[in-house]
Amino acid sequence: MSTESCISHLVCSQTGEKLAYDELQTFSPANKPLLAVYDLEQAAARLSKEALQTREHTLWRYRELLPVLSTGNIISLGEGDTPLVPLSQAGAKLNMKQIWVKDEGQMPTGSFKARGLAMAVSKAHELGVKQVAVPTAGNAGGALAAYAARAGMECFIFMPKDVPRINYMEAKLTGANVTLVDGIISDCGKMLAEQKEKHGWFDVSTLKEPYRLEGKKTMGLELAEQFRWELPDVIFYPTGGGTGLIGMWKAFSELRQMGWIGEHLPRMVAVQAEGCEPITRAFKAGSDESEFFDDAETIASGLRVPKAFGDALILKALRESGGLAVSVSDEAILEAVRELAELEGMVVCPEGGATWAALKQLVATGQVGRDERVVLFNTGSGLKYPEMLETLT
Ligand SMILES: *Cc1c(COP(=O)(O)O)cnc(C)c1O
């Protein structure tokens, strides 16, 4: 079988131990996330920036830098290639001219979780998996259920009973077995861990398998391409498990090694909610890992992750990039969602709103300059949050 993927092996993100990519893998023997490593010299030789332009407008255009070996195994709903929407009126309020929203609300299943789960499900399908399971704060469950349905896999989802109602309904409708849990994502994770071995389910929890990260990495590849290989100055990312932030930082590193981008890399800003801010606290404390955040509570359900499995990688990316972590209140999030709707016609998710609230905060403190090029991530469609929209109207 000929393959375009230039994947070479997997490594433990802590010890560097090598593992094979051609069998089913979870996390490393050291209990840390595994990272996919590619032969980037080969990738640079096989793929050109010009050739990319002629390819399909989905994330699968970057297949040399993705883990799926055979295109026949790709399970796709047309994910990727989301637009960069300039914020002109909102930007003018801050006296800034170069702010864009990378609008992931336009993805299949209405959130950027589609990127990671399209990749994880496609790769699992390639490796013969028939049953998948996930603990979720909401959108990952909807996305996994959709791709599992398309792949003909059985799907088991554990979600808090107070997730946005839509997340429950979309997962049910696409045929998943949904367990509503009296707790938050960490409780869902525990429940899944107790059951998965008995049933033989493959667990696609954030960073507990290597490929959701590779799907989210494509946000970084797209940004580089959309900015004509001159990356912006600051990226605001609403951080729960942190997959996208770690993934984009990995993408930039791979592009640098390929010689496709220069030395200027963006400062990565992790945005959290005040009601669940383990990364902000760890960043401020100067620690390499976060501590479990008790009684996590925020309207931004995707940010309600009290302890991220990849916390060390998030903190590393923030520090390497010269970025930081910042928290915003639920009131500031709601205000931000309202502002983007009124000024820009964008109905963003609360997590996306958080990035606009955070930008305003960091411009006020001078940590972001008014002449800088800034990208905010709107990670999902506000239309998935009717409960929030009700409180705003
Ligand atoms: C999951 C989620 C997040 C957090 O993403 P991570 O990569 O886990 O940090 C942010 N926004 C939305 C809408 C989400 O569903």
The ligand as a Tripos MOL2 file, in Angstrom:
@<TRIPOS>MOLECULE
LIG
   15    15     1     0     0
SMALL
NO_CHARGES

@<TRIPOS>ATOM
      1 C1        -13.5590   21.3270   24.1740 C.3       1 LIG1
      2 C2        -13.8020   22.7590   23.9280 C.ar      1 LIG1
      3 C3        -12.8410   23.7250   24.2670 C.ar      1 LIG1
      4 C4        -11.5220   23.3780   24.9180 C.3       1 LIG1
      5 O1        -10.6960   22.7280   23.9960 O.3       1 LIG1
      6 P1         -9.3790   21.9560   24.4520 P.3       1 LIG1
      7 O2         -8.6230   21.6930   23.2110 O.co2     1 LIG1
      8 O3         -9.8240   20.7450   25.1630 O.co2     1 LIG1
      9 O4         -8.6570   22.8820   25.3630 O.co2     1 LIG1
     10 C5        -13.1020   25.0420   23.9480 C.ar      1 LIG1
     11 N1        -14.2600   25.4030   23.3480 N.ar      1 LIG1
     12 C6        -15.2170   24.5050   23.0200 C.ar      1 LIG1
     13 C7        -16.4660   24.9790   22.3730 C.3       1 LIG1
     14 C8        -15.0150   23.1390   23.2970 C.ar      1 LIG1
     15 O5        -15.9500   22.2690   22.9520 O.3       1 LIG1
@<TRIPOS>BOND
     1     1     2 1
     2     2     3 ar
     3     2    14 ar
     4     3     4 1
     5     3    10 ar
     6     4     5 1
     7     5     6 1
     8     6     7 2
     9     6     8 1
    10     6     9 1
    11    10    11 ar
    12    11    12 ar
    13    12    13 1
    14    12    14 ar
    15    14    15 1
@<TRIPOS>SUBSTRUCTURE
     1 LIG1         1 GROUP 0 **** ****
